[in-house]
């Protein structure tokens, strides 16, 4: 089982990190009760030969991951799960703790665990030793919890196993089998028993499809020797690299089941459009507030801007997930009365307010990780976020090259009211180039957002630097940021006071020089998300010019770094660089009158399909002009292009390290 925490909301439900609390609540350490024997299935898994050797960093190996699900004629599910691990090193001790999510729809009926030490004997734990902990995450109210069972002696060389039973009233007739983990899996088994006449359709990702074994109306799949997912920096979302299967179930036409099934994106779109539509009826309260907010504007764009700004800035983000609250929004009146809501609440409120002015819109399902959602894997459970699509009138066009997308003959302006610092006409980083599902009738597939042009996310840094006779540098720096480059800095600076902001800048400069001090620090448009963020400051740093191998040298790339990407020699997954952006540095460096340049580094010009980097350096008397442009065009680099990207960033790193060699005129000469 893959445990993950997703932002905003999740149809699979959020789970929180509760390890510290569990440690405080479970008092079993002083008692190590032994069982007479482990169950036969665990002994069989423990006796299975490990057919390959694993590296020293492999924490554990999954000996068995077994799931058996039985669905009755009402769509209710009884499930039996069995899991066994062999712990290989000290990092594997965490596999001796089982954490099971539950809520009002999912009840844990029984849980047991066993440890088989290498020295012999068996330790057993059961329901009486488990602990239930509320895990609502960011939710103000929640019916979600986690049952935790911790086994003793989960040490290297030992085997741990768990068995538990769950009864569930699922919100959809689709079941996931996530058979790949961050440790190797020797054997994975999935079984699904259905009422007679019910049909299935399976969807596979990152694994060649496997035909099930069929006995009556019971379907089973089995895989073995599944390699581990290696966790590396800048890797794509787990869904885009891990092997998993979804099985959509269609009931017999002779029965009525009040559970949705997800066999196509069109079905999911219609389902969620219906869920939201139940709540999108403007009340007198909504109409009155809408009229008040739009009283001073008569045009379409003015109304949209006024209502979007209100929901984005005035309605606080707080989640309430009880019962169907994991996917069903609250009524707009409730959100206005409490002055808070989560992403689906805010999107539904804004849609209802727009409806009150005659402007049509649709709630949109999204995931906050790119490539988590794909065209050929329709599932409600791939979404964890909601935004809004606003229908443009035929005579209006909003000037955005990536937030406005044609869908089913309509131009839709996409907007995320949860993203505090993303203004209308822009998309947050995680949606740029992503796929979403518009919840409306007639929608048959996903909407693909185009990547923005690099200039949409820009940074222009200009600096005038003075070099002192003692090697000290001082200067004036101005940065103008737009799009994602502005949002990233806004989130940081708005969470700090003025003194903390200054210390943040000094800490940033420390990456490039020793003991910098910042003066005359200023931020313009910090609270105006529709304008470029402008940062200006003065700084001073001693001993920047230094002696090296008998030469006087100075690095001309004063501030900024583009080469913080590590390349593993045997990387298996694509590399996420960043969203498209255009970053420019322009430095004018004035030397003392008696100092001149003796030797210049070469300029750099490297380009490929994913990024470009061009630097230039010029000399005019004692003035050095250094400029460079770094452009990210496509932020996801496939594995077969990593070698080329490694060479690219080596060239960038060499330019960032480049020095000019300086010389000083003899005393009395200039």
Steps between C-alpha positions, in 0.01 A plus 500: 500500500635841407421762765505857375383844604339721236419871522152657501269199470531143389233256395720230650518704824796673656727343758735674739838423648425381852812301586598712801152483650490124453830461681354684798178298505620141459639360827588154373879526529508348846287202401607251233229235493578198285258304283522127462527525123466732203215435251572263213493774235771697684714193553472421130602856407789490749621172352501628142851524360624852429595460136729801467738708705426860592731793555591629846252788472201266458313528829270199457343266249128428469464122512124511446241769424158334477160666460169312476186707440141371490219728377136426580192587296466839677853601412635450855849355532665257740878491464779286640857631487823314576847649485840357597841671506854384557686788667850540355649798686425751774308727258250215459378509860210722396346204315419356842230767544169472315288813444148447368269783395132481596193724485122475516498299175798275580502288817794291619356179643818319604873555497782265603876502466790266562878527525713195421850563640796334335585347840166314512161544662214731406366829638132579441289815526127548438207738531561548871847649435397734217435872541253722313609857429302779331679610184299777343811683380403859415131424548314693767263206545558150369379143547835367383731306724795263497526169684857419589648165596868495591689172522791426733844387380465650151877465460728418207481132410152454646170452319183698575153427370154654526148376431191718520138504388310805379134561420435792270214682332699640209415828333574346160525153350864530408781326684873571500782252513826683570749218474827691478664651807821677603641157593504187280188281491549124457132408459186712459150353473165673440160328497157645429179297550181647350131412481397299198460702182717792608776605261846648538741712302861536610741789441875458538771759542878444486444128462410283202140387540456158656191291428319380814440144603123451503303256714126560476469872575827522696794669329860479621833646391849409618841659443844411634847654537383861465793745525499782754422862416820689566441837668714768333491878482273668247319180409147503355191422708481139621196429280702572186774248584354231728328187376132491591165381372145625534198275450170667415191293574167522317206341686247278331215690336262299719610668825495857628818603676541850644872505437668680211723313261787659306551340162563822306594863554157594366326304778720657766440849357123453498506350851690791654302756304191354665658502846591867468178595323301407810676786682512767224170676561541873578320587822381847600817536707725409205309728263516796740875465554561455128307816417694692765839384367415573134303823549777718355565300184281406210736306275571127507866523599438748779240273657723194472796685654294636790346164592822302449694740722240472776494118512876474462592748777203516736404131537761321710617152406376245755389145419201324658483134400223302661309233309483615138700815585803346334355588160168680550520879543305684766211726412618853412297650788689278745835612358403867516370467858815329626731702273707192422506194274734276306577500127172343386303729735670812364464389138129422549438829682665701222309306235170570677579872534589518131173323418315771693640756253421287195856373447535126443781291647595142585679348797815319386675200656881512509806349664773712653769281341563496128462164327295353784201500263520337156258462211493119505444449876153640591455517875344737752775413742768670294371845604577697816413857406224713348514823299255685276454547124317822407328516160614799294230680300542497124592870487760487780846350509716492808866552403665184632695251291463210743213562746236521225433171318229406248281212623199364311464815291528740796796707611555432870700724733645274773553643847597355838331696783700305761837625371537824691766662282397375154296776331233454238662409169785301654528142621701369796815306416344157553226564242725632225516222241271281712176313420163575662140384469221754446192380691223553249273299273638433154862481618662181373865545594762696686597858426871549440648830615775625270835593644532878533757690303818543708445878521181440703721401795785746489783635713707799389787580736708813447796599716758779504805387695798695630828321575711655776878510511495251788288248305170597661199520270188710549207559277139572418279213387152506354293191423174509304297178522179382331286186503644206693825683571301768683274254684791302639654809660164641612419187700834530679495873567138521613572245771785713642525837673734772373802386702445139397473605136836676524660196663353283226670715237832493686473122528435484124807715425713279725472233231715718274721714725638518854342706779261708290297778658181642349390861520208702357291191449168563317214295355247649258161345419539232767122499558402566138490160329405656166825698478861399468678454832799737518777441750782752544783515749856615559763261627866479593732200536872497594780309326303413187807555282751237607841356430520156337821332376679836497223669299243760598160363397133591527190299411281708268175313574441701816154375603273212400539131424341279235682172570346350814402179318671173592534229235506142624715278281231231466183708524191305387240775490446826311642818652276790597697821449235763564214678331592697188672825594724774365771621737741781413798647686665828400800609707715809459818468706721808543863435594730744685680745271834319538352155430426341163413165349792283395309193387135428415311171517322378188135572442255208520224401260325163559153408376274197471130422484455553874714797598734772372786683666692789343758722674702795371782704651634831372771741616493879468803653674450408866132402451401133468159418354382145568161378384334163478161355407369170630184367341304189598278394210371160615546399861473121465808331353460134392757243605654469153584872505664511844852461362449807283358697793792400719739645241281811482517567874872427510547784252276725712693412816831577329372843400374569853847420638683706238739769620661801340871545572577851617819702506593814689707776344831575676491783750482835323366352173146458378 
